[in-house]
Amino acid sequence: MLKEVLVVEGKMDVAAINKAVEADCIVTGGFGLNTRTINDIRCAYKKRGIIIMTDPDAAGERIRRWLTRRFPAAKHAFIPQKEATAHNDIGVEQASAESIRKALAKIHAPKYNFNKEFSAADLLRNRLSGGMNASNRRAIVGAELGIGYANAKIFLQRLNTYGVTRAEFEQSVHDLPEEKEMGEEQK
C-alpha cells in the first residue's frame, strides 16, 4: 500500500492503478474540481502526502499545474505518452500495470534549487530544443528520467526542480537512439 494518495483524473484511471498497485486514489473528475474534491486532496496532502498522476496530454498537464500551485510539495509520477496510448485515447487508464509501476518507481518531488544545474544551452547542445526531432528526444529523455514529456521551457524547469543530476541527464542523452532510428520510431 502506497503511503501517499494518488490524485488522478477519472474512475477508469483508478481501475488501471488497482491492477498495478495497492493505493488510495482521489479522482478529480477532469478540470472541474468541486469544493469537496479539493478539500479531500488538501486533507490527504496534509496527512499522507499526494502523488499527482494525470494523463500525459494537454488537459492532464493543465490539471497538474493547477494542483501543483495549490499543493507545492506534492510528488509527481509521469507515464510516458507512448505507454499511455491505446485505442486512439491517451490516459492513465490506457497504461499497462507495468508502466504504472515504472512511473511510481520514478516519483519526483519538487526541490527548490536556487543554483540551476541546467540551462537552455544544455537543451540546445543535446538537441533537446530548437531542432528536428527535439520533441521526440525530450519525450525519450523525459521517460528515462521519469519527468514526463514537456515543451522545452517546462522540460528545463522539471530538470532543475525534480532533482535530476548532471550524471543522470548525460546518461539518458547518451542512451538516445540515433536520429535515423528515431525517425523510424515515428512511423
Backbone as JSON Lines, residues from 0, in Angstrom:
{"i":0,"aa":"M","n":[0.84,-1.18,0.0],"ca":[0.0,0.0,0.0],"c":[0.89,1.24,0.0]}
{"i":1,"aa":"L","n":[0.63,2.11,-0.97],"ca":[1.38,3.37,-1.01],"c":[0.99,4.24,0.17]}
{"i":2,"aa":"K","n":[1.98,4.91,0.75],"ca":[1.71,5.83,1.85],"c":[0.9,7.03,1.34]}
{"i":3,"aa":"E","n":[1.34,7.59,0.2],"ca":[0.69,8.77,-0.35],"c":[-0.59,8.37,-1.09]}
{"i":4,"aa":"V","n":[-1.43,9.36,-1.28],"ca":[-2.68,9.18,-2.03],"c":[-2.44,9.64,-3.46]}
{"i":5,"aa":"L","n":[-2.84,8.83,-4.42],"ca":[-2.7,9.2,-5.83],"c":[-3.86,10.1,-6.25]}
{"i":6,"aa":"V","n":[-3.55,11.17,-6.94],"ca":[-4.57,12.05,-7.49],"c":[-4.59,11.83,-9.0]}
{"i":7,"aa":"V","n":[-5.73,11.34,-9.49],"ca":[-5.89,11.01,-10.9],"c":[-7.12,11.71,-11.45]}
{"i":8,"aa":"E","n":[-7.31,11.62,-12.77],"ca":[-8.4,12.35,-13.4],"c":[-9.74,11.62,-13.39]}
{"i":9,"aa":"G","n":[-9.74,10.3,-13.56],"ca":[-11.03,9.62,-13.72],"c":[-11.1,8.27,-13.03]}
{"i":10,"aa":"K","n":[-12.33,7.73,-13.0],"ca":[-12.58,6.44,-12.34],"c":[-11.86,5.3,-13.05]}
{"i":11,"aa":"M","n":[-11.74,5.38,-14.37],"ca":[-11.05,4.32,-15.1],"c":[-9.54,4.33,-14.79]}
{"i":12,"aa":"D","n":[-9.01,5.5,-14.44],"ca":[-7.62,5.59,-14.0],"c":[-7.43,4.78,-12.73]}
{"i":13,"aa":"V","n":[-8.38,4.88,-11.82],"ca":[-8.33,4.14,-10.56],"c":[-8.33,2.64,-10.83]}
{"i":14,"aa":"A","n":[-9.17,2.2,-11.76],"ca":[-9.22,0.78,-12.11],"c":[-7.87,0.29,-12.63]}
{"i":15,"aa":"A","n":[-7.23,1.08,-13.49],"ca":[-5.91,0.71,-14.02],"c":[-4.87,0.68,-12.9]}
{"i":16,"aa":"I","n":[-4.91,1.64,-12.0],"ca":[-3.95,1.69,-10.9],"c":[-4.14,0.49,-9.97]}
{"i":17,"aa":"N","n":[-5.39,0.13,-9.71],"ca":[-5.67,-1.01,-8.83],"c":[-5.12,-2.32,-9.4]}
{"i":18,"aa":"K","n":[-4.95,-2.4,-10.71],"ca":[-4.35,-3.59,-11.33],"c":[-2.84,-3.61,-11.13]}
{"i":19,"aa":"A","n":[-2.26,-2.44,-10.85],"ca":[-0.81,-2.31,-10.74],"c":[-0.3,-2.29,-9.3]}
{"i":20,"aa":"V","n":[-0.97,-1.53,-8.45],"ca":[-0.51,-1.35,-7.07],"c":[-1.71,-1.2,-6.14]}
{"i":21,"aa":"E","n":[-1.43,-1.32,-4.87],"ca":[-2.45,-1.06,-3.86],"c":[-2.28,0.38,-3.4]}
{"i":22,"aa":"A","n":[-3.28,1.21,-3.68],"ca":[-3.17,2.63,-3.35],"c":[-4.56,3.24,-3.2]}
{"i":23,"aa":"D","n":[-4.63,4.25,-2.36],"ca":[-5.85,5.06,-2.28],"c":[-5.75,6.13,-3.36]}
{"i":24,"aa":"C","n":[-6.88,6.45,-3.97],"ca":[-6.9,7.43,-5.05],"c":[-8.0,8.46,-4.82]}
{"i":25,"aa":"I","n":[-7.76,9.66,-5.3],"ca":[-8.78,10.7,-5.35],"c":[-8.93,11.06,-6.82]}
{"i":26,"aa":"V","n":[-10.18,11.09,-7.27],"ca":[-10.5,11.39,-8.67],"c":[-10.89,12.85,-8.79]}
{"i":27,"aa":"T","n":[-10.21,13.57,-9.71],"ca":[-10.52,14.99,-9.9],"c":[-11.77,15.18,-10.75]}
{"i":28,"aa":"G","n":[-12.09,14.2,-11.58],"ca":[-13.22,14.36,-12.49],"c":[-12.9,15.34,-13.6]}
{"i":29,"aa":"G","n":[-11.64,15.39,-14.0],"ca":[-11.21,16.35,-15.02],"c":[-10.83,17.66,-14.36]}
{"i":30,"aa":"F","n":[-10.97,18.74,-15.13],"ca":[-10.55,20.04,-14.63],"c":[-11.6,20.72,-13.76]}
{"i":31,"aa":"G","n":[-12.82,20.23,-13.77],"ca":[-13.89,20.84,-12.97],"c":[-13.91,20.34,-11.54]}
{"i":32,"aa":"L","n":[-12.83,20.54,-10.82],"ca":[-12.77,20.08,-9.43],"c":[-13.79,20.82,-8.58]}
{"i":33,"aa":"N","n":[-14.55,20.06,-7.8],"ca":[-15.51,20.71,-6.91],"c":[-14.88,20.91,-5.53]}
{"i":34,"aa":"T","n":[-15.55,21.66,-4.68],"ca":[-15.04,22.02,-3.36],"c":[-14.73,20.78,-2.53]}
{"i":35,"aa":"R","n":[-15.59,19.79,-2.58],"ca":[-15.37,18.57,-1.79],"c":[-14.1,17.85,-2.23]}
{"i":36,"aa":"T","n":[-13.89,17.75,-3.53],"ca":[-12.69,17.09,-4.04],"c":[-11.44,17.85,-3.62]}
{"i":37,"aa":"I","n":[-11.47,19.16,-3.73],"ca":[-10.31,19.99,-3.33],"c":[-10.04,19.79,-1.84]}
{"i":38,"aa":"N","n":[-11.08,19.74,-1.03],"ca":[-10.9,19.51,0.42],"c":[-10.34,18.13,0.69]}
{"i":39,"aa":"D","n":[-10.79,17.11,-0.07],"ca":[-10.25,15.75,0.1],"c":[-8.77,15.72,-0.24]}
{"i":40,"aa":"I","n":[-8.4,16.4,-1.33],"ca":[-6.99,16.46,-1.72],"c":[-6.18,17.18,-0.66]}
{"i":41,"aa":"R","n":[-6.69,18.3,-0.15],"ca":[-5.99,19.07,0.89],"c":[-5.76,18.22,2.14]}
{"i":42,"aa":"C","n":[-6.77,17.48,2.53],"ca":[-6.66,16.63,3.72],"c":[-5.6,15.54,3.49]}
{"i":43,"aa":"A","n":[-5.64,14.89,2.33],"ca":[-4.66,13.84,2.02],"c":[-3.25,14.44,1.96]}
{"i":44,"aa":"Y","n":[-3.13,15.62,1.38],"ca":[-1.85,16.32,1.25],"c":[-1.24,16.56,2.62]}
{"i":45,"aa":"K","n":[-2.05,17.0,3.57],"ca":[-1.55,17.32,4.91],"c":[-1.24,16.07,5.72]}
{"i":46,"aa":"K","n":[-2.06,15.02,5.58],"ca":[-1.92,13.84,6.44],"c":[-0.99,12.77,5.88]}
{"i":47,"aa":"R","n":[-1.05,12.52,4.56],"ca":[-0.29,11.4,3.98],"c":[0.62,11.81,2.84]}
{"i":48,"aa":"G","n":[0.34,12.96,2.26],"ca":[1.06,13.36,1.05],"c":[0.3,12.88,-0.17]}
{"i":49,"aa":"I","n":[0.51,13.54,-1.3],"ca":[-0.16,13.14,-2.53],"c":[0.85,12.97,-3.65]}
{"i":50,"aa":"I","n":[0.48,12.12,-4.59],"ca":[1.24,11.92,-5.82],"c":[0.29,12.26,-6.96]}
{"i":51,"aa":"I","n":[0.67,13.24,-7.75],"ca":[-0.16,13.64,-8.88],"c":[0.22,12.78,-10.08]}
{"i":52,"aa":"M","n":[-0.77,12.06,-10.62],"ca":[-0.55,11.2,-11.78],"c":[-1.67,11.47,-12.78]}
{"i":53,"aa":"T","n":[-1.52,12.56,-13.52],"ca":[-2.54,12.92,-14.51],"c":[-2.16,12.36,-15.87]}
{"i":54,"aa":"D","n":[-3.11,12.42,-16.79],"ca":[-2.88,11.92,-18.15],"c":[-1.76,12.71,-18.83]}
{"i":55,"aa":"P","n":[-0.97,12.04,-19.67],"ca":[0.11,12.73,-20.38],"c":[-0.39,13.45,-21.63]}
{"i":56,"aa":"D","n":[-1.35,14.33,-21.44],"ca":[-1.89,15.15,-22.54],"c":[-2.02,16.58,-22.05]}
{"i":57,"aa":"A","n":[-2.48,17.46,-22.92],"ca":[-2.57,18.89,-22.57],"c":[-3.49,19.12,-21.38]}
{"i":58,"aa":"A","n":[-4.64,18.48,-21.35],"ca":[-5.57,18.66,-20.23],"c":[-4.96,18.16,-18.93]}
{"i":59,"aa":"G","n":[-4.29,17.01,-18.99],"ca":[-3.64,16.47,-17.8],"c":[-2.55,17.38,-17.27]}
{"i":60,"aa":"E","n":[-1.8,18.0,-18.18],"ca":[-0.76,18.93,-17.77],"c":[-1.35,20.18,-17.14]}
{"i":61,"aa":"R","n":[-2.49,20.67,-17.65],"ca":[-3.16,21.84,-17.04],"c":[-3.61,21.51,-15.62]}
{"i":62,"aa":"I","n":[-4.18,20.33,-15.44],"ca":[-4.62,19.9,-14.11],"c":[-3.41,19.78,-13.18]}
{"i":63,"aa":"R","n":[-2.33,19.18,-13.68],"ca":[-1.11,19.02,-12.87],"c":[-0.59,20.38,-12.41]}
{"i":64,"aa":"R","n":[-0.51,21.35,-13.33],"ca":[-0.01,22.7,-12.97],"c":[-0.93,23.34,-11.93]}
{"i":65,"aa":"W","n":[-2.24,23.22,-12.12],"ca":[-3.2,23.82,-11.2],"c":[-3.04,23.21,-9.8]}
{"i":66,"aa":"L","n":[-2.93,21.88,-9.74],"ca":[-2.76,21.21,-8.45],"c":[-1.41,21.57,-7.82]}
{"i":67,"aa":"T","n":[-0.37,21.66,-8.62],"ca":[0.97,21.97,-8.11],"c":[1.02,23.37,-7.49]}
{"i":68,"aa":"R","n":[0.31,24.31,-8.08],"ca":[0.27,25.66,-7.48],"c":[-0.37,25.63,-6.1]}
{"i":69,"aa":"R","n":[-1.38,24.8,-5.91],"ca":[-2.08,24.74,-4.63],"c":[-1.41,23.8,-3.63]}
{"i":70,"aa":"F","n":[-0.7,22.8,-4.14],"ca":[-0.05,21.8,-3.28],"c":[1.42,21.67,-3.72]}
{"i":71,"aa":"P","n":[2.24,22.66,-3.4],"ca":[3.6,22.73,-3.96],"c":[4.53,21.59,-3.55]}
{"i":72,"aa":"A","n":[4.28,20.91,-2.46],"ca":[5.15,19.81,-2.05],"c":[4.65,18.46,-2.55]}
{"i":73,"aa":"A","n":[3.64,18.47,-3.4],"ca":[3.12,17.21,-3.96],"c":[4.2,16.52,-4.76]}
{"i":74,"aa":"K","n":[4.15,15.2,-4.75],"ca":[5.06,14.42,-5.58],"c":[4.41,14.22,-6.95]}
{"i":75,"aa":"H","n":[5.22,13.84,-7.93],"ca":[4.72,13.69,-9.29],"c":[5.18,12.36,-9.88]}
{"i":76,"aa":"A","n":[4.27,11.7,-10.58],"ca":[4.59,10.49,-11.34],"c":[4.12,10.74,-12.77]}
{"i":77,"aa":"F","n":[4.97,10.38,-13.72],"ca":[4.68,10.62,-15.13],"c":[4.72,9.3,-15.9]}
{"i":78,"aa":"I","n":[3.67,9.03,-16.63],"ca":[3.66,7.89,-17.55],"c":[3.94,8.46,-18.94]}
{"i":79,"aa":"P","n":[4.94,7.92,-19.63],"ca":[5.22,8.42,-20.98],"c":[3.99,8.26,-21.89]}
{"i":80,"aa":"Q","n":[3.77,9.25,-22.74],"ca":[2.61,9.25,-23.62],"c":[2.53,7.98,-24.45]}
{"i":81,"aa":"K","n":[3.66,7.52,-24.92],"ca":[3.7,6.31,-25.74],"c":[3.16,5.09,-24.97]}
{"i":82,"aa":"E","n":[3.38,5.06,-23.66],"ca":[2.94,3.94,-22.83],"c":[1.52,4.12,-22.3]}
{"i":83,"aa":"A","n":[0.93,5.29,-22.57],"ca":[-0.42,5.58,-22.08],"c":[-1.38,5.84,-23.24]}
{"i":84,"aa":"T","n":[-1.07,5.25,-24.4],"ca":[-1.89,5.45,-25.58],"c":[-2.38,4.1,-26.09]}
{"i":85,"aa":"A","n":[-3.69,4.01,-26.27],"ca":[-4.3,2.81,-26.86],"c":[-5.69,3.19,-27.35]}
{"i":86,"aa":"H","n":[-6.14,2.53,-28.4],"ca":[-7.5,2.74,-28.92],"c":[-7.79,4.21,-29.22]}
{"i":87,"aa":"N","n":[-6.79,4.91,-29.77],"ca":[-6.91,6.34,-30.11],"c":[-7.25,7.2,-28.9]}
{"i":88,"aa":"D","n":[-6.79,6.79,-27.73],"ca":[-7.03,7.54,-26.5],"c":[-5.73,7.59,-25.7]}
{"i":89,"aa":"I","n":[-5.54,8.7,-25.0],"ca":[-4.36,8.88,-24.16],"c":[-4.83,9.05,-22.72]}
{"i":90,"aa":"G","n":[-4.25,8.27,-21.82],"ca":[-4.6,8.44,-20.43],"c":[-4.01,7.36,-19.54]}
{"i":91,"aa":"V","n":[-4.03,7.61,-18.25],"ca":[-3.55,6.65,-17.27],"c":[-4.29,5.33,-17.44]}
{"i":92,"aa":"E","n":[-5.59,5.39,-17.75],"ca":[-6.38,4.18,-17.89],"c":[-5.93,3.3,-19.05]}
{"i":93,"aa":"Q","n":[-5.17,3.87,-19.99],"ca":[-4.67,3.11,-21.14],"c":[-3.32,2.46,-20.85]}
{"i":94,"aa":"A","n":[-2.68,2.84,-19.76],"ca":[-1.34,2.33,-19.43],"c":[-1.41,0.93,-18.85]}
{"i":95,"aa":"S","n":[-0.37,0.16,-19.11],"ca":[-0.27,-1.18,-18.53],"c":[0.09,-1.07,-17.04]}
{"i":96,"aa":"A","n":[-0.15,-2.15,-16.33],"ca":[0.21,-2.18,-14.91],"c":[1.71,-1.95,-14.75]}
{"i":97,"aa":"E","n":[2.51,-2.52,-15.66],"ca":[3.97,-2.34,-15.6],"c":[4.35,-0.87,-15.79]}
{"i":98,"aa":"S","n":[3.7,-0.18,-16.73],"ca":[4.0,1.24,-16.96],"c":[3.65,2.08,-15.74]}
{"i":99,"aa":"I","n":[2.56,1.76,-15.09],"ca":[2.15,2.48,-13.87],"c":[3.17,2.24,-12.76]}
{"i":100,"aa":"R","n":[3.58,0.99,-12.58],"ca":[4.58,0.69,-11.54],"c":[5.9,1.4,-11.85]}
{"i":101,"aa":"K","n":[6.29,1.41,-13.12],"ca":[7.53,2.09,-13.53],"c":[7.46,3.59,-13.21]}
{"i":102,"aa":"A","n":[6.32,4.22,-13.51],"ca":[6.15,5.65,-13.22],"c":[6.22,5.91,-11.72]}
{"i":103,"aa":"L","n":[5.61,5.04,-10.94],"ca":[5.62,5.21,-9.48],"c":[7.0,4.94,-8.88]}
{"i":104,"aa":"A","n":[7.81,4.17,-9.58],"ca":[9.18,3.92,-9.11],"c":[10.08,5.13,-9.35]}
{"i":105,"aa":"K","n":[9.63,6.05,-10.22],"ca":[10.43,7.24,-10.54],"c":[9.73,8.51,-10.07]}
{"i":106,"aa":"I","n":[9.12,8.45,-8.91],"ca":[8.41,9.62,-8.36],"c":[9.4,10.75,-8.12]}
{"i":107,"aa":"H","n":[8.92,11.96,-8.42],"ca":[9.74,13.15,-8.19],"c":[8.99,14.11,-7.28]}
{"i":108,"aa":"A","n":[9.74,14.69,-6.37],"ca":[9.2,15.74,-5.51],"c":[9.94,17.02,-5.85]}
{"i":109,"aa":"P","n":[9.22,18.12,-5.92],"ca":[9.89,19.39,-6.25],"c":[10.96,19.74,-5.21]}
{"i":110,"aa":"K","n":[12.09,20.19,-5.71],"ca":[13.17,20.65,-4.84],"c":[13.47,22.07,-5.3]}
{"i":111,"aa":"Y","n":[13.59,22.94,-4.37],"ca":[13.86,24.33,-4.72],"c":[15.36,24.53,-4.81]}
{"i":112,"aa":"N","n":[15.85,24.56,-6.02],"ca":[17.26,24.65,-6.31],"c":[17.56,26.06,-6.82]}
{"i":113,"aa":"F","n":[18.21,26.84,-6.0],"ca":[18.49,28.22,-6.38],"c":[19.7,28.3,-7.33]}
{"i":114,"aa":"N","n":[20.53,27.28,-7.33],"ca":[21.63,27.19,-8.29],"c":[21.17,26.25,-9.39]}
{"i":115,"aa":"K","n":[20.63,26.79,-10.43],"ca":[20.1,25.97,-11.51],"c":[21.21,25.15,-12.15]}
{"i":116,"aa":"E","n":[21.03,23.85,-12.15],"ca":[22.01,22.92,-12.73],"c":[21.99,22.96,-14.25]}
{"i":117,"aa":"F","n":[20.8,23.12,-14.82],"ca":[20.65,23.03,-16.27],"c":[20.19,24.37,-16.84]}
{"i":118,"aa":"S","n":[20.61,24.62,-18.08],"ca":[20.22,25.85,-18.77],"c":[19.69,25.51,-20.15]}
{"i":119,"aa":"A","n":[19.17,26.51,-20.83],"ca":[18.7,26.33,-22.2],"c":[19.83,25.85,-23.1]}
{"i":120,"aa":"A","n":[21.04,26.25,-22.79],"ca":[22.2,25.81,-23.58],"c":[22.37,24.29,-23.52]}
{"i":121,"aa":"D","n":[22.07,23.68,-22.36],"ca":[22.15,22.22,-22.24],"c":[21.16,21.55,-23.19]}
{"i":122,"aa":"L","n":[19.97,22.12,-23.28],"ca":[18.95,21.55,-24.18],"c":[19.39,21.69,-25.63]}
{"i":123,"aa":"L","n":[19.89,22.86,-26.0],"ca":[20.35,23.09,-27.37],"c":[21.52,22.18,-27.73]}
{"i":124,"aa":"R","n":[22.5,22.11,-26.84],"ca":[23.7,21.32,-27.08],"c":[23.37,19.83,-27.28]}
{"i":125,"aa":"N","n":[22.35,19.36,-26.59],"ca":[21.96,17.95,-26.67],"c":[20.79,17.7,-27.6]}
{"i":126,"aa":"R","n":[20.48,18.71,-28.43],"ca":[19.42,18.64,-29.44],"c":[18.06,18.28,-28.83]}
{"i":127,"aa":"L","n":[17.79,18.84,-27.64],"ca":[16.51,18.66,-26.98],"c":[15.59,19.87,-27.2]}
{"i":128,"aa":"S","n":[16.1,20.86,-27.89],"ca":[15.28,22.01,-28.28],"c":[15.88,22.61,-29.55]}
{"i":129,"aa":"G","n":[15.03,23.31,-30.29],"ca":[15.48,24.07,-31.43],"c":[15.87,23.3,-32.66]}
{"i":130,"aa":"G","n":[15.47,22.06,-32.79],"ca":[15.85,21.33,-33.98],"c":[14.91,20.18,-34.29]}
{"i":131,"aa":"M","n":[15.22,19.52,-35.39],"ca":[14.44,18.38,-35.81],"c":[14.55,17.27,-34.76]}
{"i":132,"aa":"N","n":[13.48,16.62,-34.49],"ca":[13.4,15.52,-33.53],"c":[13.61,15.95,-32.08]}
{"i":133,"aa":"A","n":[13.72,17.24,-31.79],"ca":[13.9,17.7,-30.41],"c":[12.75,17.24,-29.52]}
{"i":134,"aa":"S","n":[11.55,17.31,-30.04],"ca":[10.37,16.89,-29.29],"c":[10.45,15.4,-28.96]}
{"i":135,"aa":"N","n":[10.81,14.59,-29.95],"ca":[10.94,13.14,-29.72],"c":[12.07,12.85,-28.74]}
{"i":136,"aa":"R","n":[13.16,13.56,-28.88],"ca":[14.3,13.37,-27.97],"c":[13.91,13.71,-26.53]}
{"i":137,"aa":"R","n":[13.16,14.82,-26.34],"ca":[12.7,15.18,-24.98],"c":[11.77,14.11,-24.43]}
{"i":138,"aa":"A","n":[10.91,13.57,-25.28],"ca":[9.98,12.53,-24.82],"c":[10.74,11.31,-24.31]}
{"i":139,"aa":"I","n":[11.78,10.91,-25.04],"ca":[12.56,9.73,-24.64],"c":[13.35,10.01,-23.37]}
{"i":140,"aa":"V","n":[14.02,11.16,-23.31],"ca":[14.8,11.51,-22.11],"c":[13.86,11.7,-20.92]}
{"i":141,"aa":"G","n":[12.73,12.36,-21.14],"ca":[11.76,12.56,-20.06],"c":[11.24,11.24,-19.5]}
{"i":142,"aa":"A","n":[11.0,10.27,-20.37],"ca":[10.55,8.95,-19.91],"c":[11.65,8.26,-19.12]}
{"i":143,"aa":"E","n":[12.87,8.34,-19.61],"ca":[14.0,7.7,-18.94],"c":[14.23,8.31,-17.55]}
{"i":144,"aa":"L","n":[14.12,9.63,-17.45],"ca":[14.35,10.32,-16.17],"c":[13.13,10.32,-15.26]}
{"i":145,"aa":"G","n":[11.96,9.95,-15.83],"ca":[10.74,9.94,-15.04],"c":[10.15,11.31,-14.81]}
{"i":146,"aa":"I","n":[10.43,12.25,-15.73],"ca":[9.88,13.6,-15.58],"c":[8.84,13.92,-16.64]}
{"i":147,"aa":"G","n":[8.53,12.97,-17.48],"ca":[7.47,13.14,-18.47],"c":[7.87,14.0,-19.65]}
{"i":148,"aa":"Y","n":[6.97,14.07,-20.61],"ca":[7.17,14.89,-21.79],"c":[6.72,16.32,-21.5]}
{"i":149,"aa":"A","n":[7.42,17.27,-22.06],"ca":[7.03,18.68,-21.93],"c":[7.7,19.48,-23.03]}
{"i":150,"aa":"N","n":[7.19,20.69,-23.25],"ca":[7.88,21.58,-24.18],"c":[9.23,21.94,-23.54]}
{"i":151,"aa":"A","n":[10.1,22.58,-24.31],"ca":[11.47,22.84,-23.84],"c":[11.5,23.65,-22.54]}
{"i":152,"aa":"K","n":[10.66,24.67,-22.43],"ca":[10.65,25.52,-21.24],"c":[10.28,24.73,-19.99]}
{"i":153,"aa":"I","n":[9.21,23.95,-20.06],"ca":[8.76,23.16,-18.91],"c":[9.74,22.03,-18.63]}
{"i":154,"aa":"F","n":[10.29,21.43,-19.68],"ca":[11.27,20.36,-19.52],"c":[12.48,20.86,-18.73]}
{"i":155,"aa":"L","n":[12.98,22.03,-19.08],"ca":[14.1,22.63,-18.36],"c":[13.74,22.89,-16.9]}
{"i":156,"aa":"Q","n":[12.54,23.4,-16.69],"ca":[12.06,23.64,-15.32],"c":[12.03,22.33,-14.53]}
{"i":157,"aa":"R","n":[11.54,21.25,-15.14],"ca":[11.48,19.96,-14.44],"c":[12.88,19.43,-14.15]}
{"i":158,"aa":"L","n":[13.79,19.58,-15.08],"ca":[15.17,19.13,-14.84],"c":[15.72,19.79,-13.58]}
{"i":159,"aa":"N","n":[15.48,21.09,-13.44],"ca":[16.01,21.84,-12.3],"c":[15.2,21.66,-11.03]}
{"i":160,"aa":"T","n":[13.93,21.34,-11.15],"ca":[13.07,21.28,-9.97],"c":[12.97,19.89,-9.37]}
{"i":161,"aa":"Y","n":[13.11,18.85,-10.18],"ca":[12.9,17.49,-9.68],"c":[14.18,16.76,-9.3]}
{"i":162,"aa":"G","n":[15.26,17.5,-9.13],"ca":[16.48,16.91,-8.59],"c":[17.22,15.97,-9.54]}
{"i":163,"aa":"V","n":[17.07,16.17,-10.83],"ca":[17.82,15.36,-11.79],"c":[19.29,15.77,-11.71]}
{"i":164,"aa":"T","n":[20.16,14.78,-11.62],"ca":[21.59,15.08,-11.54],"c":[22.18,15.21,-12.94]}
{"i":165,"aa":"R","n":[23.32,15.86,-13.01],"ca":[24.02,16.01,-14.28],"c":[24.35,14.63,-14.86]}
{"i":166,"aa":"A","n":[24.78,13.7,-14.0],"ca":[25.14,12.35,-14.46],"c":[23.93,11.62,-15.04]}
{"i":167,"aa":"E","n":[22.78,11.72,-14.37],"ca":[21.56,11.08,-14.88],"c":[21.17,11.67,-16.24]}
{"i":168,"aa":"F","n":[21.24,12.98,-16.33],"ca":[20.89,13.66,-17.58],"c":[21.82,13.22,-18.71]}
{"i":169,"aa":"E","n":[23.11,13.26,-18.46],"ca":[24.07,12.91,-19.5],"c":[23.93,11.45,-19.93]}
{"i":170,"aa":"Q","n":[23.65,10.56,-18.98],"ca":[23.47,9.14,-19.32],"c":[22.23,8.96,-20.19]}
{"i":171,"aa":"S","n":[21.14,9.64,-19.83],"ca":[19.91,9.48,-20.62],"c":[20.07,10.05,-22.02]}
{"i":172,"aa":"V","n":[20.81,11.14,-22.18],"ca":[21.08,11.7,-23.5],"c":[22.0,10.77,-24.28]}
{"i":173,"aa":"H","n":[23.0,10.22,-23.6],"ca":[23.93,9.29,-24.25],"c":[23.2,8.05,-24.77]}
{"i":174,"aa":"D","n":[22.16,7.59,-24.06],"ca":[21.42,6.39,-24.42],"c":[20.38,6.6,-25.51]}
{"i":175,"aa":"L","n":[20.24,7.85,-25.98],"ca":[19.26,8.12,-27.03],"c":[19.58,7.34,-28.29]}
{"i":176,"aa":"P","n":[18.55,6.85,-28.99],"ca":[18.82,6.17,-30.27],"c":[19.34,7.18,-31.3]}
{"i":177,"aa":"E","n":[19.97,6.66,-32.32],"ca":[20.46,7.51,-33.41],"c":[19.28,8.21,-34.07]}
{"i":178,"aa":"E","n":[19.52,9.35,-34.69],"ca":[18.47,10.12,-35.37],"c":[17.71,9.27,-36.38]}
{"i":179,"aa":"K","n":[18.42,8.43,-37.12],"ca":[17.79,7.57,-38.12],"c":[16.77,6.64,-37.45]}
{"i":180,"aa":"E","n":[17.16,6.04,-36.32],"ca":[16.27,5.14,-35.59],"c":[15.06,5.9,-35.05]}
{"i":181,"aa":"M","n":[15.28,7.13,-34.59],"ca":[14.17,7.92,-34.04],"c":[13.15,8.23,-35.13]}
{"i":182,"aa":"G","n":[13.62,8.52,-36.33],"ca":[12.71,8.79,-37.44],"c":[11.88,7.58,-37.77]}
{"i":183,"aa":"E","n":[12.48,6.39,-37.66],"ca":[11.76,5.15,-37.93],"c":[10.75,4.86,-36.83]}
{"i":184,"aa":"E","n":[11.04,5.24,-35.58],"ca":[10.1,5.04,-34.47],"c":[8.82,5.83,-34.67]}
{"i":185,"aa":"Q","n":[8.92,7.0,-35.32],"ca":[7.77,7.87,-35.51],"c":[6.74,7.23,-36.43]}
{"i":186,"aa":"K","n":[7.19,6.42,-37.38],"ca":[6.29,5.85,-38.4],"c":[5.35,4.85,-37.82]}
